Each structure stands twice: as C-alpha cells, then as structure tokens.
Amino acid sequence: MSVALSIAFTGLCALIGGGDGKPGEILLVDAKGVGQVSGITLPEHAPSLVVSLNDLANPDSSRPSRVIAGTPSHTGRVEQLGVWDLTGSEVRIRAQGVESTGLELFRPAKDETSWPEAPRNVHDPAAWRDLRFVPDMKALVGDGRINPALTGEGDSTQNGLPRSVAARIHLDAGLVAGAIPSQETYRDDVFEFKSGRSEHVLRQAVTDTIQWTLKSGATAVVIDITPVKGGPTRRLLLAPSNTPHRVFISNLPAENPSHANAHDATSDEEMGALHFGAYYTLLLNEPVDKPLPELWRPRRDQKGAGFLRPSFCPPAVFSRQ
C-alpha cells in the first residue's frame, strides 16, 4: 500500500504558486490583522485543520485542539474528528522517503472546462477542477504579486507571523485544482467583479474551495503543525491506506453574523464581498481600484425577497513575481 492525501481548503485562503515546479504556499488570512475593509470590521475567523482520528497512525499523541463527532456511517458508527487550531502556526507536509517535486497547478484542455460559465452539471466535482474558478488577482488588477514579507521567504518568522497572516501552509509537491463549492446554493451563480473606479468588469463562476492532492509511494505522510513563536510541534502521522486520506483546512468566520437588525446590518453577500477585499491588502502593490464580487446572474429560484444564504468566502490566487 502507498499513501495518498487530499486536502480541501476553504475560506480566506491565499494560494501562492505558479505551477512552475517550485514550492507553493497557502496563507490563511488573519481577518483581524487585516483591519477594516471599506469601513467594515471583518468578523474573526478560525483557521483549523480537521481529519478523522481513524486516519491517523498516532491519534493518541497528535494532540488535537478538540475532538468532535462526525457524520454517522451507513453502519451507524460515528467517527471522531480531530480539530487542530492553526492560529500562529506553520504547517509542513512531508512524504517520507520521497523528494520534493514542486507544486503543480491543474490546467484543463479547452474542451474540459466551462469557465467562465458554471459547469453544465454543477454537482460534478470533476467539472470544477479548472483553477480559474478561483479568482486570480492578476486577472482582477493586472498585478497579482504577493508581498514577499508575508511568505516563507521573508524573515517574519523571528517574531511570529505577519499581522495579516493567521497561518502558513507549505506545499512542496502535489497538484492544486479547483473543487466543487462547499455550498450547493452558489454552484450555478455567476459573479461580477467590479468597482466604481473602473469600467473593467470580470464575470465568472466562483468556487470557495481548492483541492490539493498528493500521491506517492511513501511509507507515511507527516503533517507538522509548528507554532512560529515557539512551542511543541504537533505531528499527524498518516499511515499507508487503500483509500486516500481526506483532510480539511478552513479559515471561515468563527461566528455567523447576527441578523437582528436586518435593515441596517450588512447582508451575507455584501459581507462576502468585503471578505474578498482583504486580499488586496496582501499585494506587493496595493491597488486603488479593488473590484469586489457581486452576484451578477442569480439562480432562478432566488428571485423572491428575503432569501438568506450561507456566507460565501472564496480563496484567491497570487503569484510570487
């Protein structure tokens, strides 16, 4: 048996890498560290890693922040899920005995994607693999370069992670692709990115999830979670298996916004747009024009008033240079 690993990332996540055979990173954005966006304070987010304890060869020594009950299986058995708080940590993933091969980005053939439109079958996970379903900062503002001080190449780890970075995940190999949106209600929407300062408008379907996969002949895969300011490293050991191990890393709001003052409060979709505005603060050259996503073509069943949907917090793609 070998080890295969699949990690789904969702929420305020900045993907850095060009698929050029070099290592990549994913930054989980610290909403509090970003400050205000358009005069609105973003809610606190909870950077977390979740995996079934059944997938670990060392569940007793992995030291999860907490353990919760998962969904019952067809046999009625309820598995236990470990949750690790990633705040202030760097995460490294190593396939034992396998050299780093660099990060690859999935690039579909022309007839393999519906982008910028949503897939014809929006419930088909394979139809969402085109990474262009994740908004690209270069396409939006012409310059998608990340501020190098925020990455692992900077010297920020001496005194902790930068103020706007809650956690940093290093990806030295594997494949990154788009993934099916976590919220079914958004799967056939088309969003429009625009601002009041420019006539440039970009319209596309958007996913809030990206998928990183690693297939190897390694004897084990190790996930190390190391606090940057010091402290013990928590190690997750994934043993060989006939099926891929599934891990989830999210950076979503720690609380749902209150709707007590529905007429005065920011709507869920407006708050989702403001969440996206946090990415512009990560750029090497922060632009004046900051297009935010708005629903351009709603679903047919959303034409009535008062329709509330879960918050939608998509990742974004950056480059190093």
N, C-alpha and C positions, 0 to 999 in steps of 0.2 A: 504494500500500500504506500501511497505518497500523501502529501499534504496539499490541499487546495484551499484557498482562503478567499472569501468575498466580503468586502466592507462597503456598506451603503452609507454615504454621507448626506445629511440633510440639514437645512438651516443656514445660518450666517457662516458660510464656508468659502474661503478664497482659494481656488486652485491655481498653483503656480507651476508652470512647466510647459515646454514646447513640444514634447514628444520627440526630442532630438537625441535620445539615448542618454541624456543626463538625468540625474536625480530630480525629483519634484517635491513639492511640499503642499500641504493644505493647512491654511491658517484658520482657526476658529476665532471669529472676530469677537472682541470684548465690547458689547453694546454700551456698557457704562463708560468704558475707556474712550470710546469714540466721542462721547458728549452728545450734544443736541444736533439733530438734523432738521433743518427748516424750522427751528424754534421748538421742536418737539423732543422731549427726552425719551429715548428708546427704553423699553422695558428690559429688565435684567434677563440675561439668557443663561442657560445651564449646559455647558459643554460636557458631554457624557459619552462613555463607551458602554455598550450593552452586548453581552454574549451569554449564551446558555452555559451554566456551570457543567452541563453534561459534555460540552465540547472541550473542556479543559482537562489536561492531564494532572494539573496541580490545583484543583479547586480550593483545597484547604489552606494553601499558602499564597493564593493570589490576592487576598485582602481587598475584596470589593468594598466600595463605599456603603452599599446596601444591597440587599437581595430582595427581589420581588417575584411574585408568581406569574408565570407566563400563561398562554392560552392552553386549555386542556387539549390533549391529542385525541385521536379517534378512539383510543382505548380508555379515555377518561383520565389518563395520567397528566398531572400538572407539573411541568418542568420549572426549575428555579432559574431565574435570570439574574446574573450579576451585573451591577451598575457601578462603574468607576467614574468618579468626578475627575475631569481632566484639567480643571482650572489651574493655571500656572505651571503646566507640565509640557514636556516634550515627549512625543511618542515615536518610538522606533520599532520597525517590524523587520525581523531577520529570518530568512530561511536558512537553517543550519546546514553548513556544508555546501552552500550554493553562493557563487559570486554575484555581485550586483550587476544587472544588465541594463540599467537605466529605465526610466519610465516611458511608456508608450501611450499615445492617445489614439483612440479608435477613430478611424477615418473611413466612412462608408463610401461605396461606389454611388454614382449619381442615381442609379435606379434602386438603391437600397434605402433611400430616405425620403421623407415627405417634407422635410424642413424647407421653408419656414412655417409651412402649414402643420397642423397636428396630424398624427398618423390616421389613416383611414380607420384602422382598428385601434382605438386609443387604449384598449385594455391589453394589448400585446406588448409585453416588456421589450421584446427584441426590436420593435418599431421605434423605441425611444433611445437607441444606443448612440445615435448621432450626437456628439458632444456639443454641437451648435444649438441644441435645445437649452443649453446653459448659456446665459448671456455673456458675451465676450466684451471686456472693457475697451479693447482696441476698436471693435466694430461700433461701439457706442460713442466714444470720444476721440478716436484716432490715435490714442497713445495708451496702451494697456500696461505699461511698465510699473511693477510694484516698487514701492520704496524699499531699497535694499536693506535699510536698517531694521525692517520688520522680519526679514528672513533669517534662516540659519547661517547665512554667510556674513551677517552683521555681527557686531560684538555685544549685542544687547543681553546675552545670557549671563553676563557677570553680575548684574544687579536685578535679574529677573527678566521676564518677557516684556516687550514694549507695551506701553499703556493700552494700545488698541488691540492687542493680541491676547486672547484668553488661553489658547493652547496651540501647539505647533506639531503637525504630524509629518514625519519624513517618509517619503516613498522612493526607495532606491531601485525598484523594479516593478514589474506588473503592468497592467493595462487599465487605463481610465476611460470610461464611456458614460454616456448619459444613461439614465434609468427612468423607469416609469414614475410619474408624480405620485407622491405618497397620498395625496388627497384626490379621490376619484372625481370630485366635483370640478376640478380645474383641468381635467385631461383634454377636453376639446375646446378650451379657450384659446384665443389669440390675444396677445398683449401688445400694446403700443408704447414704445419708449420715446418720450418727447419732453421738451421743456419750453418755457415761454421765451427763451433767449435765442432759439434757433429753429429754422424751418426743417432741419434734418429730422426725419422720423424713421424709426426702425420698428417693423411689426413681425412678430413671430410667436409660435407656441413656445411655452416655457415649462421646464421641469424644475422641481425643487430638490431633486435627488441625483447624485452621481454615484457610479459604481466602480470600485477598484477591485480587480481580481488578480490573484497570484496563483499560478500553477507551477509546481516544482516537484522534483523527486527527492526533496529534503526529508530527513528523518523526523523533523519537527519544525514548527514555526514559533518564534518567540516574539511576543509583544511586550516591550518595556515602557512603562509609564514613569518618567523621572521628573520630580519637582525641580524646577530650574533654580529656585532659591535654596535648595538643599533639602535633604530628607531621603528616606529609603525609597528605592525603586520598587515598584510593584510589577511583578513579572507574570504574564499569562503564557502558559505553555500549551500549544495546540498540537496534539499527537496525530499520527497518521490515521486516515479515515477513508472509507469507501465513498463518502459524500463530502462535498465542500463544507468547510466551517463557515458559518454566517455570523458576521459582526456588524453592529450598527453604531455609528458615531453621529451624534446630533448636536446641534447648537441652536436650540429653539427657546422661545420665551419661557421663563420659569413659571409664569402665571398667565392665565388668559386675561385679556383686558376686560375691565368692567364695562357693562352696557347700561349702567344705572342712569346715565344722562345721555340717552341715545341721540338726542338732537344736538348736543354740544360736544360730545366726545368724538374722537377720530374714529372713522369706520375701520373695520378689519382690513379692507382692501387699501384704504389710504395708509394705514399703519404698515402694511406690507410694502407699499411703495417707499415709505420713509426708511424702512429697514434696508432697502436696496441702496438708498443714498449713503449709507455708512461705507460702502465700498469705495466711493470716490475719495474718502479721506486716506485710503491706503496707497493711492497712486503716488508715483515719484513726483509728478507734476499735477497737483490737484486742479481740475478744470473749473472754470466759472460756470460753464454750461453743464448741468448734471441731469440728463434725461432720467425720468423715473417711470416705472411701468404702470400703465393704466389698462384696464380691461377695454379692449377695442371691439371685439365681436363676442358678446356673451352667448352662453348656451341658450338653446331655445326654451328650456324650462326655467329660465331665470328672469323672465320679463315682468313678473309680478313684483310689487313693492314689499319691502320688509324682509327680503331673503337674506339670511345670515349664513356666512360660510366660515370654515376654519381659516385661521391665518395662513398666509402663503409666503414662505421665506426662502426664495431660491438662492443657490450659490452663484458665484461669478468666476470667470476665467481671467487670469492675469498672465503677464509674461515677465521674464527677468530682464530682457533688454530689447 
